[in-house]
Amino acid sequence: MSVSAEKVKILRERTGVGIMDCKSVLEETDGDIEKAVELLRKKGIASAEKRAGRETNEGIVDAYIHPGSRIGVLVEVNCETDFVAKTEDFQKFVHDMAMQIAATNPRVVTRDEYSKEEIEKEMEIFRTQAKNEGKPEHIIERFSQGKLEKFYQETVLLEQSYIRDPGKNVKELLTELIAKTGENININRFVRFQLGT
């Protein structure tokens, strides 16, 4: 089926994807823009996962000072090329991450950054809490695992709910940006300063 230039234009504006990709996906979905958006997202996420191993030597460092000047954040986000680092989408993402860190105070970027000892210490706390709450012995471990997942969602930046859209987490937001830019992107490191702590 042939697709109108108008539909291609609408899909391109909504997704930021190249003209030929928009045209091909619209043909695949018989001109249904909503289905095309969904298909592009699926393809983008799949190709984002393929990019994960590529080198990221470019990027930017952004600073955010919360109103009142009591909290400040520096964050470094890397990508593959200087071209992507200069795009509005990339720079907005980095600034949003600085604001996210200021608001939610994560401890690490990924859960892998925690040592086995730190996780075991948290699990011991959760097991003790479960015993103190009178939980039966056979569910203490499952209860503790659940508490550990919640701990990750609160303290790991990539697993936190995104402050501007709690329906998605930071990792999903990052994956969308990778799909849109066509480059591997990673949040490398951050530091959060809070007055008096």
N, CA, C and O of each residue as an XYZ file, in Angstrom:
788
protein
N       0.844     -1.192      0.000
C       0.000      0.000      0.000
C       0.875      1.236      0.000
O       1.903      1.269      0.676
N       0.477      2.261     -0.757
C       1.280      3.491     -0.760
C       0.804      4.379      0.389
O      -0.383      4.432      0.709
N       1.759      5.068      0.992
C       1.484      5.872      2.184
C       1.634      7.341      1.825
O       2.561      7.721      1.110
N       0.715      8.168      2.325
C       0.772      9.592      1.998
C       1.952     10.260      2.700
O       2.361      9.868      3.793
N       2.480     11.278      2.032
C       3.605     12.048      2.594
C       3.182     12.701      3.913
O       3.998     12.885      4.816
N       1.902     13.047      4.008
C       1.388     13.695      5.229
C       1.505     12.753      6.426
O       1.912     13.171      7.510
N       1.149     11.484      6.230
C       1.245     10.507      7.327
C       2.704     10.280      7.736
O       3.023     10.167      8.920
N       3.577     10.217      6.734
C       5.010     10.047      7.016
C       5.497     11.232      7.852
O       6.244     11.062      8.816
N       5.063     12.435      7.465
C       5.461     13.669      8.172
C       4.968     13.631      9.624
O       5.719     13.966     10.540
N       3.730     13.230      9.836
C       3.143     13.161     11.192
C       3.933     12.166     12.045
O       4.286     12.457     13.188
N       4.208     10.977     11.467
C       4.932      9.939     12.214
C       6.354     10.403     12.532
O       6.859     10.172     13.630
N       6.987     11.052     11.572
C       8.351     11.560     11.794
C       8.373     12.591     12.912
O       9.267     12.572     13.758
N       7.392     13.492     12.922
C       7.330     14.526     13.970
C       7.102     13.898     15.347
O       7.648     14.361     16.348
N       6.297     12.848     15.383
C       5.989     12.196     16.670
C       7.136     11.367     17.212
O       7.293     11.236     18.426
N       7.947     10.801     16.307
C       8.955      9.845     16.777
C      10.402     10.286     16.570
O      11.304      9.783     17.240
N      10.631     11.219     15.649
C      12.002     11.633     15.357
C      12.772     10.622     14.524
O      13.985     10.749     14.358
N      12.070      9.611     13.993
C      12.703      8.551     13.210
C      12.812      9.012     11.753
O      12.014      9.829     11.295
N      13.806      8.481     11.030
C      14.045      8.860      9.631
C      12.853      8.588      8.710
O      12.018      7.725      8.980
N      12.802      9.354      7.610
C      11.678      9.290      6.655
C      11.468      7.882      6.102
O      10.341      7.387      6.082
N      12.540      7.236      5.656
C      12.403      5.903      5.040
C      11.873      4.872      6.048
O      11.053      4.022      5.703
N      12.353      4.959      7.302
C      11.860      4.042      8.341
C      10.380      4.294      8.613
O       9.601      3.353      8.763
N       9.996      5.577      8.676
C       8.578      5.923      8.901
C       7.715      5.355      7.774
O       6.670      4.753      8.023
N       8.160      5.554      6.542
C       7.402      5.085      5.367
C       7.241      3.562      5.415
O       6.150      3.032      5.202
N       8.344      2.876      5.698
C       8.312      1.415      5.703
C       7.392      0.871      6.799
O       6.660     -0.092      6.573
N       7.432      1.488      7.986
C       6.589      1.017      9.091
C       5.117      1.341      8.809
O       4.240      0.549      9.152
N       4.841      2.472      8.201
C       3.456      2.814      7.840
C       2.909      1.829      6.803
O       1.739      1.451      6.854
N       3.754      1.425      5.876
C       3.321      0.428      4.882
C       3.015     -0.898      5.577
O       2.056     -1.591      5.237
N       3.858     -1.235      6.561
C       3.693     -2.485      7.304
C       2.398     -2.491      8.126
O       1.795     -3.543      8.336
N       1.976     -1.302      8.591
C       0.792     -1.209      9.461
C      -0.426     -0.650      8.723
O      -1.376     -0.178      9.348
N      -0.390     -0.708      7.374
C      -1.503     -0.214      6.534
C      -1.886      1.230      6.850
O      -3.064      1.585      6.842
N      -0.880      2.057      7.127
C      -1.126      3.483      7.330
C      -1.646      3.856      8.702
O      -1.985      5.018      8.924
N      -1.722      2.906      9.640
C      -2.209      3.194     11.001
C      -1.079      3.817     11.824
O      -0.114      3.142     12.183
N      -1.212      5.105     12.116
C      -0.135      5.837     12.792
C       0.124      5.297     14.200
O       1.280      5.152     14.598
N      -0.930      4.998     14.957
C      -0.734      4.480     16.327
C       0.022      3.155     16.322
O       0.939      2.948     17.117
N      -0.376      2.260     15.412
C       0.315      0.963     15.306
C       1.757      1.171     14.854
O       2.660      0.462     15.299
N       1.969      2.146     13.968
C       3.316      2.442     13.466
C       4.209      2.937     14.604
O       5.369      2.535     14.704
N       3.668      3.811     15.462
C       4.431      4.314     16.617
C       4.837      3.144     17.507
O       5.983      3.052     17.946
N       3.878      2.250     17.769
C       4.140      1.090     18.627
C       5.215      0.185     18.014
O       6.119     -0.280     18.709
N       5.104     -0.054     16.707
C       6.069     -0.911     16.012
C       7.463     -0.280     16.032
O       8.456     -0.975     16.241
N       7.535      1.020     15.817
C       8.831      1.714     15.865
C       9.450      1.608     17.249
O      10.658      1.414     17.385
N       8.617      1.737     18.277
C       9.134      1.624     19.645
C       9.707      0.225     19.875
O      10.783      0.075     20.454
N       8.976     -0.803     19.416
C       9.455     -2.175     19.592
C      10.770     -2.387     18.852
O      11.710     -2.968     19.395
N      10.832     -1.910     17.602
C      12.064     -2.061     16.817
C      13.192     -1.268     17.447
O      14.331     -1.732     17.495
N      12.883     -0.084     17.928
C      13.893      0.785     18.552
C      14.468      0.156     19.790
O      15.680      0.198     20.004
N      13.617     -0.430     20.615
C      14.081     -1.059     21.848
C      14.961     -2.257     21.516
O      15.982     -2.480     22.167
N      14.570     -3.023     20.513
C      15.371     -4.183     20.115
C      16.735     -3.721     19.602
O      17.760     -4.319     19.930
N      16.746     -2.651     18.792
C      18.038     -2.198     18.272
C      18.833     -1.475     19.349
O      20.062     -1.456     19.283
N      18.175     -0.880     20.339
C      18.882     -0.241     21.457
C      19.659     -1.285     22.239
O      20.777     -1.030     22.688
N      19.065     -2.464     22.400
C      19.745     -3.532     23.133
C      20.988     -4.007     22.376
O      21.987     -4.384     22.989
N      20.919     -3.987     21.035
C      22.083     -4.396     20.231
C      23.231     -3.403     20.379
O      24.398     -3.779     20.267
N      22.902     -2.132     20.632
C      23.927     -1.082     20.723
C      24.648     -1.064     22.058
O      25.663     -0.381     22.197
N      24.153     -1.791     23.036
C      24.639     -1.688     24.409
C      26.144     -1.856     24.568
O      26.726     -1.283     25.489
N      26.799     -2.637     23.684
C      28.227     -2.869     23.859
C      29.126     -1.827     23.207
O      30.345     -1.884     23.369
N      28.552     -0.875     22.474
C      29.376      0.076     21.729
C      29.994      1.131     22.640
O      29.406      1.520     23.650
N      31.194      1.589     22.266
C      31.953      2.570     23.052
C      31.218      3.904     23.143
O      30.615      4.366     22.174
N      31.281      4.508     24.322
C      30.670      5.828     24.520
C      31.735      6.764     25.086
O      31.917      6.852     26.300
N      32.435      7.461     24.191
C      33.530      8.335     24.615
C      33.193      9.816     24.526
O      34.013     10.664     24.879
N      31.995     10.130     24.058
C      31.557     11.529     23.989
C      30.463     11.735     25.025
O      30.135     10.817     25.777
N      29.897     12.936     25.066
C      28.814     13.201     26.012
C      28.975     14.555     26.662
O      29.735     15.401     26.190
N      28.249     14.752     27.754
C      28.345     16.025     28.470
C      28.216     15.808     29.970
O      27.705     14.791     30.440
N      28.700     16.806     30.702
C      28.489     16.886     32.147
C      27.531     18.045     32.349
O      27.728     19.124     31.790
N      26.503     17.827     33.141
C      25.531     18.891     33.398
C      25.446     19.136     34.903
O      25.658     18.230     35.709
N      25.133     20.371     35.260
C      24.972     20.738     36.671
C      23.559     21.244     36.883
O      22.987     21.914     36.023
N      23.008     20.918     38.032
C      21.676     21.414     38.401
C      21.728     21.866     39.853
O      22.156     21.117     40.731
N      21.295     23.078     40.096
C      21.188     23.597     41.460
C      19.708     23.796     41.738
O      19.033     24.564     41.052
N      19.212     23.099     42.748
C      17.789     23.184     43.094
C      17.472     24.569     43.661
O      18.291     25.125     44.393
N      16.296     25.144     43.342
C      15.938     26.451     43.909
C      16.114     26.465     45.431
O      15.691     25.546     46.133
N      16.742     27.522     45.912
C      17.053     27.597     47.332
C      18.523     27.283     47.584
O      19.040     27.512     48.678
N      19.202     26.746     46.539
C      20.643     26.467     46.575
C      21.078     25.575     47.735
O      22.163     25.756     48.287
N      20.235     24.614     48.105
C      20.598     23.682     49.182
C      20.968     22.297     48.649
O      21.564     21.487     49.359
N      20.599     22.031     47.359
C      20.941     20.751     46.715
C      21.532     21.061     45.344
O      20.998     21.875     44.591
N      22.654     20.390     45.033
C      23.277     20.532     43.719
C      23.695     19.173     43.191
O      24.037     18.274     43.959
N      23.665     19.030     41.870
C      24.001     17.740     41.242
C      24.918     17.988     40.046
O      24.733     18.939     39.287
N      25.907     17.112     39.899
C      26.703     17.013     38.670
C      26.469     15.611     38.119
O      26.548     14.631     38.860
N      26.182     15.512     36.826
C      25.963     14.196     36.220
C      26.693     14.132     34.877
O      26.704     15.098     34.114
N      27.304     12.971     34.604
C      27.980     12.740     33.322
C      27.220     11.663     32.569
O      27.013     10.558     33.069
N      26.802     12.012     31.337
C      26.120     11.055     30.473
C      26.924     10.964     29.185
O      27.281     11.984     28.595
N      27.209      9.732     28.750
C      28.048      9.519     27.572
C      27.259      8.967     26.399
O      26.255      8.275     26.568
N      27.742      9.295     25.195
C      27.177      8.773     23.947
C      28.348      8.475     23.015
O      29.508      8.611     23.406
N      28.044      8.070     21.787
C      29.107      7.650     20.869
C      29.734      8.807     20.101
O      30.928      8.779     19.800
N      28.927      9.837     19.779
C      29.461     10.925     18.946
C      29.147     12.289     19.530
O      28.176     12.479     20.263
N      30.011     13.233     19.174
C      29.835     14.627     19.571
C      28.540     15.186     18.970
O      27.885     16.045     19.560
N      28.187     14.677     17.778
C      26.969     15.136     17.096
C      25.739     14.915     17.980
O      24.930     15.825     18.161
N      25.601     13.697     18.531
C      24.452     13.384     19.398
C      24.535     14.179     20.695
O      23.516     14.638     21.212
N      25.758     14.345     21.227
C      25.933     15.088     22.487
C      25.407     16.517     22.378
O      25.010     17.115     23.378
N      25.407     17.065     21.152
C      24.963     18.453     20.955
C      23.473     18.574     20.646
O      22.956     19.685     20.522
N      22.775     17.438     20.520
C      21.353     17.513     20.176
C      20.519     17.948     21.375
O      20.881     17.723     22.530
N      19.408     18.569     21.066
C      18.502     19.053     22.118
C      17.950     17.891     22.953
O      17.837     17.999     24.174
N      17.604     16.772     22.285
C      17.050     15.611     23.007
C      18.046     15.078     24.033
O      17.677     14.779     25.168
N      19.314     14.960     23.626
C      20.344     14.427     24.526
C      20.552     15.382     25.700
O      20.591     14.957     26.855
N      20.685     16.665     25.400
C      20.952     17.640     26.467
C      19.782     17.738     27.439
O      19.979     17.903     28.642
N      18.565     17.635     26.913
C      17.384     17.663     27.789
C      17.378     16.433     28.700
O      17.074     16.537     29.888
N      17.712     15.275     28.140
C      17.764     14.046     28.932
C      18.769     14.194     30.075
O      18.473     13.845     31.218
N      19.959     14.712     29.762
C      20.999     14.861     30.786
C      20.523     15.812     31.888
O      20.711     15.545     33.076
N      19.908     16.919     31.480
C      19.416     17.876     32.482
C      18.296     17.258     33.322
O      18.234     17.462     34.534
N      17.418     16.506     32.671
C      16.347     15.817     33.406
C      16.925     14.812     34.409
O      16.377     14.629     35.496
N      18.034     14.164     34.037
C      18.674     13.220     34.963
C      19.246     13.953     36.179
O      19.172     13.454     37.302
N      19.817     15.140     35.946
C      20.340     15.931     37.071
C      19.198     16.305     38.026
O      19.355     16.261     39.246
N      18.053     16.672     37.450
C      16.881     17.010     38.281
C      16.350     15.770     39.005
O      15.958     15.842     40.170
N      16.341     14.636     38.305
C      15.893     13.365     38.897
C      16.748     13.041     40.124
O      16.227     12.682     41.180
N      18.061     13.173     39.969
C      18.997     12.853     41.054
C      18.794     13.807     42.229
O      18.843     13.391     43.387
N      18.566     15.083     41.930
C      18.319     16.067     42.996
C      17.051     15.698     43.772
O      17.016     15.793     44.999
N      16.018     15.279     43.051
C      14.712     15.004     43.672
C      14.669     13.676     44.423
O      14.030     13.580     45.470
N      15.351     12.640     43.893
C      15.144     11.290     44.430
C      16.334     10.715     45.198
O      16.202      9.684     45.857
N      17.486     11.368     45.119
C      18.673     10.970     45.869
C      19.051      9.491     45.717
O      19.146      8.775     46.713
N      19.270      9.019     44.454
C      19.713      7.628     44.282
C      21.127      7.467     44.830
O      21.852      8.447     45.002
N      21.510      6.226     45.101
C      22.881      5.971     45.586
C      23.820      5.564     44.462
O      25.003      5.902     44.478
N      23.273      4.817     43.463
C      24.091      4.266     42.374
C      23.319      4.366     41.056
O      22.112      4.606     41.050
N      24.035      4.179     39.936
C      23.378      4.187     38.617
C      22.717      2.840     38.350
O      21.554      2.784     37.951
N      23.471      1.735     38.575
C      22.927      0.385     38.344
C      23.080     -0.456     39.605
O      23.917     -0.162     40.458
N      22.270     -1.499     39.718
C      22.330     -2.346     40.917
C      23.659     -3.092     41.026
O      24.044     -3.507     42.119
N      24.364     -3.266     39.903
C      25.659     -3.956     39.922
C      26.714     -3.204     40.734
O      27.721     -3.782     41.144
N      26.478     -1.921     40.960
C      27.455     -1.121     41.709
C      27.449     -1.437     43.206
O      28.395     -1.085     43.910
N      26.413     -2.087     43.695
C      26.387     -2.496     45.100
C      27.267     -3.727     45.280
O      27.265     -4.622     44.434
N      28.016     -3.778     46.374
C      28.826     -4.958     46.660
C      27.917     -6.047     47.239
O      26.823     -5.767     47.729
N      28.397     -7.296     47.172
C      27.648     -8.424     47.757
C      27.419     -8.178     49.240
O      26.362     -8.510     49.776
N      28.426     -7.587     49.907
C      28.334     -7.327     51.348
C      27.208     -6.329     51.657
O      26.452     -6.511     52.612
N      27.109     -5.268     50.832
C      26.058     -4.264     51.053
C      24.673     -4.891     50.905
O      23.772     -4.620     51.700
N      24.512     -5.728     49.887
C      23.209     -6.362     49.643
C      22.884     -7.354     50.759
O      21.744     -7.427     51.217
N      23.885     -8.114     51.192
C      23.655     -9.077     52.275
C      23.258     -8.348     53.565
O      22.412     -8.826     54.321
N      23.870     -7.197     53.804
C      23.546     -6.388     54.989
C      22.077     -5.925     54.923
O      21.357     -5.990     55.919
N      21.642     -5.457     53.736
C      20.246     -5.035     53.557
C      19.302     -6.227     53.773
O      18.278     -6.106     54.445
N      19.666     -7.382     53.191
C      18.825     -8.577     53.335
C      18.692     -8.978     54.802
O      17.620     -9.395     55.240
N      19.771     -8.852     55.551
C      19.744     -9.188     56.982
C      18.778     -8.269     57.726
O      18.042     -8.709     58.610
N      18.790     -6.981     57.355
C      17.860     -6.008     57.958
C      16.422     -6.411     57.635
O      15.559     -6.402     58.513
N      16.167     -6.766     56.368
C      14.811     -7.148     55.949
C      14.347     -8.420     56.650
O      13.188     -8.526     57.052
N      15.263     -9.393     56.796
C      14.904    -10.642     57.491
C      14.545    -10.349     58.949
O      13.578    -10.900     59.476
N      15.319     -9.489     59.593
C      15.054     -9.121     60.988
C      13.703     -8.417     61.101
O      12.934     -8.683     62.024
N      13.418     -7.514     60.153
C      12.120     -6.821     60.146
C      10.990     -7.837     60.029
O       9.985     -7.742     60.734
N      11.157     -8.809     59.136
C      10.123     -9.829     58.922
C       9.888    -10.630     60.206
O       8.745    -10.898     60.576
N      10.970    -11.007     60.874
C      10.837    -11.765     62.132
C      10.140    -10.924     63.186
O       9.266    -11.411     63.903
N      10.534     -9.646     63.278
C       9.929     -8.736     64.270
C       8.443     -8.508     64.010
O       7.672     -8.247     64.934
N       8.047     -8.611     62.725
C       6.634     -8.444     62.369
C       5.859     -9.753     62.523
O       4.660     -9.806     62.252
N       6.556    -10.814     62.961
C       5.896    -12.095     63.203
C       5.579    -12.881     61.946
O       4.678    -13.719     61.949
N       6.317    -12.618     60.856
C       6.078    -13.357     59.606
C       6.494    -14.826     59.802
O       7.492    -15.105     60.466
N       5.729    -15.756     59.225
C       6.108    -17.175     59.327
C       7.460    -17.420     58.657
O       7.821    -16.763     57.681
N       8.185    -18.374     59.203
C       9.552    -18.682     58.738
C       9.615    -18.930     57.228
O      10.550    -18.486     56.563
N       8.599    -19.653     56.681
C       8.653    -20.031     55.266
C       8.469    -18.861     54.295
O       8.763    -19.010     53.109
N       7.988    -17.694     54.766
C       7.847    -16.568     53.819
C       8.854    -15.447     54.080
O       8.855    -14.440     53.372
N       9.697    -15.611     55.077
C      10.671    -14.550     55.398
C      11.579    -14.242     54.211
O      11.839    -13.076     53.917
N      12.061    -15.279     53.528
C      12.989    -15.058     52.404
C      12.290    -14.343     51.250
O      12.847    -13.424     50.650
N      11.051    -14.778     50.942
C      10.290    -14.143     49.859
C       9.966    -12.683     50.211
O      10.054    -11.797     49.361
N       9.598    -12.452     51.457
C       9.313    -11.099     51.959
C      10.573    -10.221     51.807
O      10.499     -9.082     51.346
N      11.721    -10.777     52.203
C      12.989    -10.033     52.148
C      13.380     -9.715     50.704
O      13.875     -8.623     50.421
N      13.159    -10.670     49.784
C      13.446    -10.431     48.363
C      12.583     -9.294     47.823
O      13.056     -8.446     47.067
N      11.314     -9.286     48.220
C      10.399     -8.212     47.814
C      10.878     -6.857     48.313
O      10.843     -5.867     47.582
N      11.324     -6.824     49.565
C      11.842     -5.581     50.157
C      13.126     -5.140     49.430
O      13.369     -3.946     49.254
N      13.943     -6.125     49.011
C      15.180     -5.804     48.304
C      14.863     -5.165     46.942
O      15.517     -4.203     46.540
N      13.859     -5.702     46.237
C      13.454     -5.111     44.948
C      12.996     -3.669     45.150
O      13.328     -2.793     44.351
N      12.235     -3.422     46.213
C      11.771     -2.065     46.517
C      12.965     -1.159     46.824
O      12.992      0.003     46.418
N      13.947     -1.697     47.541
C      15.178     -0.965     47.860
C      15.882     -0.553     46.558
O      16.338      0.583     46.428
N      15.965     -1.485     45.597
C      16.580     -1.170     44.304
C      15.801     -0.059     43.589
O      16.399      0.869     43.044
N      14.470     -0.156     43.595
C      13.647      0.842     42.909
C      13.812      2.236     43.519
O      13.635      3.240     42.829
N      14.142      2.295     44.779
C      14.313      3.592     45.444
C      15.733      4.135     45.305
O      15.916      5.350     45.222
N      16.744      3.261     45.277
C      18.133      3.730     45.365
C      18.951      3.599     44.085
O      20.034      4.176     43.993
N      18.458      2.854     43.092
C      19.184      2.669     41.826
C      18.560      3.603     40.789
O      17.379      3.482     40.466
N      19.361      4.534     40.272
C      18.843      5.553     39.351
C      18.062      4.949     38.188
O      16.952      5.400     37.904
N      18.615      3.932     37.499
C      17.941      3.369     36.325
C      16.615      2.693     36.659
O      15.768      2.530     35.781
N      16.426      2.299     37.913
C      15.205      1.589     38.295
C      14.155      2.488     38.947
O      13.047      2.045     39.251
N      14.518      3.753     39.158
C      13.567      4.674     39.776
C      12.474      5.078     38.790
O      12.696      5.109     37.580
N      11.292      5.385     39.325
C      10.239      5.970     38.494
C      10.704      7.354     38.073
O      11.264      8.104     38.873
N      10.466      7.685     36.802
C      10.872      8.989     36.280
C       9.968     10.066     36.880
O       8.745      9.936     36.841
N      10.559     11.128     37.436
C       9.771     12.141     38.159
C       8.747     12.850     37.281
O       7.702     13.272     37.777
N       9.026     12.987     35.988
C       8.084     13.697     35.104
C       7.003     12.770     34.543
O       5.987     13.238     34.031
N       7.221     11.459     34.640
C       6.250     10.489     34.132
C       6.407      9.193     34.930
O       7.093      8.274     34.484
N       5.770      9.113     36.121
C       5.946      7.952     36.998
C       5.536      6.619     36.368
O       5.823      5.560     36.925
N       4.864      6.662     35.207
C       4.474      5.436     34.522
C       5.652      4.703     33.892
O       5.515      3.547     33.491
N       6.808      5.357     33.799
C       7.990      4.690     33.241
C       9.175      4.919     34.159
O       9.208      5.878     34.930
N      10.153      4.016     34.062
C      11.348      4.214     34.881
C      12.457      4.846     34.038
O      12.323      4.986     32.822
N      13.539      5.220     34.689
C      14.633      5.925     34.021
C      15.244      5.061     32.918
O      15.617      5.580     31.866
N      15.350      3.746     33.146
C      15.923      2.856     32.123
C      15.070      2.875     30.848
O      15.615      2.872     29.744
N      13.749      2.893     30.989
C      12.870      2.947     29.815
C      13.067      4.262     29.063
O      13.086      4.290     27.833
N      13.212      5.341     29.815
C      13.440      6.658     29.211
C      14.763      6.652     28.434
O      14.839      7.165     27.317
N      15.797      6.070     29.035
C      17.108      5.970     28.392
C      17.017      5.118     27.128
O      17.597      5.471     26.101
N      16.297      4.004     27.195
C      16.144      3.122     26.031
C      15.449      3.851     24.882
O      15.811      3.672     23.719
N      14.456      4.669     25.210
C      13.761      5.455     24.174
C      14.723      6.421     23.496
O      14.675      6.599     22.278
N      15.604      7.050     24.289
C      16.577      7.995     23.721
C      17.588      7.264     22.835
O      17.974      7.776     21.784
N      18.016      6.073     23.252
C      18.949      5.260     22.455
C      18.293      4.915     21.121
O      18.927      4.998     20.069
N      17.013      4.526     21.171
C      16.282      4.173     19.946
C      16.164      5.386     19.026
O      16.290      5.266     17.807
N      15.923      6.551     19.620
C      15.715      7.764     18.821
C      17.014      8.269     18.197
O      17.017      8.706     17.046
N      18.116      8.213     18.947
C      19.386      8.750     18.445
C      20.165      7.739     17.612
O      20.991      8.119     16.783
N      19.902      6.450     17.832
C      20.649      5.415     17.116
C      22.036      5.190     17.689
O      22.880      4.566     17.046
N      22.279      5.691     18.896
C      23.592      5.511     19.528
C      23.445      4.876     20.903
O      22.401      4.976     21.549
N      24.525      4.216     21.335
C      24.576      3.721     22.712
C      24.773      4.928     23.624
O      25.607      5.789     23.339
N      24.028      4.998     24.698
C      24.109      6.103     25.659
C      24.118      5.489     27.044
O      23.362      4.559     27.324
N      24.974      6.007     27.910
C      24.915      5.518     29.282
C      25.166      6.643     30.284
O      25.935      7.572     30.037
N      24.486      6.521     31.422
C      24.693      7.465     32.511
C      25.927      6.941     33.241
O      25.887      5.876     33.856
N      27.010      7.688     33.168
C      28.290      7.198     33.668
C      28.421      7.365     35.182
O      28.735      6.405     35.886
N      28.182      8.577     35.684
C      28.351      8.815     37.124
C      27.652     10.117     37.514
O      27.308     10.945     36.670
N      27.460     10.262     38.809
C      26.873     11.494     39.330
C      27.349     11.734     40.735
O      27.828     10.824     41.412
N      27.213     12.976     41.169
C      27.459     13.312     42.574
C      26.370     14.309     42.974
O      26.037     15.224     42.220
N      25.833     14.115     44.157
C      24.751     14.966     44.669
C      25.215     15.593     45.967
O      25.630     14.893     46.891
N      25.146     16.902     46.036
C      25.535     17.634     47.232
C      24.279     18.159     47.909
O      23.395     18.718     47.260
N      24.212     17.972     49.217
C      23.100     18.550     49.975
C      23.697     19.309     51.149
O      24.499     18.766     51.909
N      23.309     20.548     51.289
C      23.865     21.417     52.324
C      23.750     20.752     53.697
O      22.677     20.311     54.107
N      24.874     20.695     54.384
C      24.874     20.190     55.764
C      24.947     18.685     55.911
O      24.907     18.182     57.034
N      25.057     17.923     54.782
C      25.156     16.455     54.932
C      26.473     15.943     54.407
O      26.730     14.740     54.451
